[in-house]
């Protein structure tokens, strides 16, 4: 019996999906290739559909679905970067924080 693993990256930038079968990559795609939205951060449903179609399987045949990143770790890394380079990047910081505090965390 084959072991299928779907990896998902979403909600930051460049959302994507990748499908492995017994440790070998079968398919991978970024969501922006289907939506035509540069750096699309939405849930990668079209990329997932593509990966499953390429493998000829359905979602109920997946053994594992993996989301690769914890948002609090990334948020902490972003804060540390902004603090270490302050006051450079203040404009970027002021634009990013409402999005992080309102949507991503």
KEROLUM-365086 format. One line per 3 residues: their letters; for each residue x, y, z of C-alpha. Coordinates in Angstrom, 1 decimal, padded with zeros to 4 digits. Layout:
BEGIN
A> X Y Z ~ ...
// end
This chain:
BEGIN
XXX> 000.0 000.0 000.0 ~ 001.3 003.4 -001.0 ~ 001.9 006.2 001.5
XXX> 000.7 009.6 000.2 ~ 001.6 012.8 002.0 ~ 000.3 016.2 001.0
XXX> 002.3 019.3 002.1 ~ 000.6 022.7 002.3 ~ 002.0 026.2 002.6
XXX> -000.6 029.0 003.0 ~ -001.6 032.3 004.5 ~ 001.8 034.1 004.2
XXX> 002.9 034.5 000.6 ~ 003.3 032.1 -002.3 ~ 001.0 029.5 -001.0
XXX> 001.6 026.0 -002.5 ~ 001.1 022.3 -002.3 ~ 003.3 019.3 -002.9
XXX> 002.4 015.6 -003.0 ~ 004.7 012.8 -002.1 ~ 004.2 009.0 -002.7
XXX> 006.5 006.8 -000.6 ~ 008.9 009.8 -000.1 ~ 009.1 010.7 -003.8
XXX> 007.7 014.0 -005.1 ~ 004.8 013.4 -007.5 ~ 003.6 016.9 -008.0
XXX> 004.1 020.4 -006.7 ~ 002.6 023.8 -007.6 ~ 002.2 027.4 -006.3
XXX> -001.4 028.7 -006.1 ~ -000.4 031.8 -008.1 ~ 000.0 029.7 -011.2
XXX> -003.7 029.0 -011.2 ~ -005.2 032.2 -009.8 ~ -002.8 034.5 -011.6
XXX> -002.4 036.6 -008.4 ~ 001.3 037.2 -007.8 ~ 002.4 036.0 -004.3
XXX> -001.1 034.5 -003.7 ~ -001.4 033.7 000.0 ~ -004.8 032.1 000.0
XXX> -005.5 028.5 000.8 ~ -003.9 026.6 -002.1 ~ -007.0 024.6 -003.2
XXX> -006.2 024.8 -006.9 ~ -002.6 023.7 -006.3 ~ -003.9 020.8 -004.2
XXX> -006.4 019.8 -006.9 ~ -003.6 019.8 -009.4 ~ -001.4 017.6 -007.3
XXX> -004.1 015.1 -006.6 ~ -005.1 015.0 -010.3 ~ -001.4 014.5 -011.4
XXX> -001.2 011.5 -009.0 ~ -004.6 010.2 -010.1 ~ -005.8 010.0 -006.5
XXX> -008.5 011.6 -004.3 ~ -008.2 013.3 -001.0 ~ -009.5 010.3 000.9
XXX> -006.4 008.3 -000.2 ~ -004.0 010.7 001.6 ~ -002.3 009.2 004.6
XXX> -001.1 012.6 006.0 ~ -001.6 016.3 005.3 ~ 001.2 018.5 006.6
XXX> 001.2 022.3 007.2 ~ 004.8 023.3 007.4 ~ 005.0 026.4 009.6
XXX> 003.8 027.7 012.9 ~ 002.7 031.3 012.5 ~ 003.9 032.4 016.0
XXX> 007.5 031.3 015.2 ~ 007.4 033.3 011.9 ~ 005.8 036.3 013.7
XXX> 008.6 036.3 016.3 ~ 011.2 036.1 013.6 ~ 009.6 039.1 011.8
XXX> 009.5 041.1 015.0 ~ 013.2 040.3 015.8 ~ 014.2 041.4 012.3
XXX> 012.3 044.7 012.5 ~ 013.7 045.4 015.9 ~ 017.3 044.6 014.9
XXX> 017.1 047.0 011.9 ~ 015.0 049.8 013.5 ~ 014.3 052.5 012.5
XXX> 014.8 051.2 009.0 ~ 011.7 049.4 007.8 ~ 009.3 051.4 010.0
XXX> 006.9 051.9 007.1 ~ 007.0 048.2 006.2 ~ 006.4 047.3 009.9
XXX> 003.4 049.7 010.2 ~ 001.9 048.1 007.1 ~ 002.6 044.5 008.1
XXX> 001.5 044.5 011.8 ~ -002.3 045.1 011.2 ~ -002.3 042.2 008.7
XXX> -000.5 039.9 011.1 ~ -002.5 040.9 014.2 ~ -005.8 040.9 012.3
XXX> -005.5 037.9 009.9 ~ -002.4 035.7 010.2 ~ -002.2 035.0 013.9
// end
